[in-house]
């Protein structure tokens, strides 16, 4: 559930970056993240269905706040930097959470997915 929420936040931040980033490399990263996280969400949904778990369908409050903070940035270098900072923080959190989940998973299905 937490991985799904963080993934949704990264996807929304990246969609915003696709619209407002000025650096082509930042836009390319945003596109890659959107594509990868759409696949990730699909895989998480399949796992959730197997485990009879309901995933969130909307951003968490924290995720909404992150997206709103990014939207408040004016387009340009400052926006690009803020986007990269947000993505780095979220990605670190996702990796840490997945590692913890892999170590503490309740079953092999979850452990493999993490």
SVG drawing of the C-alpha trace seen along z (x, -y; Angstrom):
<svg xmlns="http://www.w3.org/2000/svg" viewBox="-9 -31 29 49">
<polyline fill="none" stroke="black" stroke-width="0.4" points="0.0,0.0 2.8,-2.4 4.8,-1.6 1.7,-2.2 1.2,-5.6 4.8,-6.7 4.7,-5.5 1.6,-7.5 3.2,-10.6 6.3,-10.1 4.1,-9.7 2.1,-12.9 5.3,-14.9 6.7,-13.6 3.5,-14.5 3.9,-18.0 7.6,-18.0 6.6,-16.8 4.5,-20.0 6.8,-22.5 10.4,-21.4 12.7,-23.4 15.7,-21.1 15.3,-18.3 17.1,-15.8 14.7,-16.5 11.7,-16.0 13.3,-12.7 13.7,-11.5 10.1,-12.5 8.8,-10.5 10.9,-7.5 9.5,-7.7 5.9,-7.9 6.4,-4.9 8.1,-2.8 5.7,-3.7 2.7,-2.9 4.1,0.6 5.0,0.7 1.4,-0.3 0.0,2.5 2.3,5.1 1.4,3.8 -2.3,4.0 -1.9,7.6 -0.2,8.5 -2.8,6.7 -5.5,8.6 -3.8,11.9 -3.5,10.9 -6.9,9.3 -5.5,5.9 -7.0,2.6 -4.5,0.1 -5.1,-3.7 -6.8,-5.3 -5.7,-8.9 -2.6,-10.6 -2.0,-10.6 -2.1,-14.0 1.7,-14.1 1.7,-13.2 -0.8,-16.0 1.4,-18.5 4.5,-17.5 2.7,-17.9 1.2,-21.3 4.6,-22.5 6.0,-21.6 3.2,-23.3 3.9,-26.5 7.4,-26.7 7.8,-28.9 8.9,-27.0 12.6,-27.2 15.8,-26.1 14.3,-26.4 11.4,-24.1 13.7,-21.6 15.9,-21.5 12.9,-21.2 11.5,-18.3 14.8,-16.5 15.1,-17.0 11.5,-15.6 12.2,-12.6 15.5,-11.8 13.8,-11.9 10.9,-9.8 13.0,-7.3 15.3,-6.9 12.1,-6.2 10.8,-3.7 14.1,-1.8 14.3,-1.8 10.7,-0.7 11.1,2.1 14.3,3.3 12.6,3.4 9.6,5.1 11.8,7.7 13.4,8.5 10.2,8.5 7.7,9.8 4.8,11.9 5.2,14.4 7.3,15.3 4.9,13.6 5.4,10.2 9.2,10.8 9.6,11.5 7.6,8.4 9.6,6.1"/>
</svg>
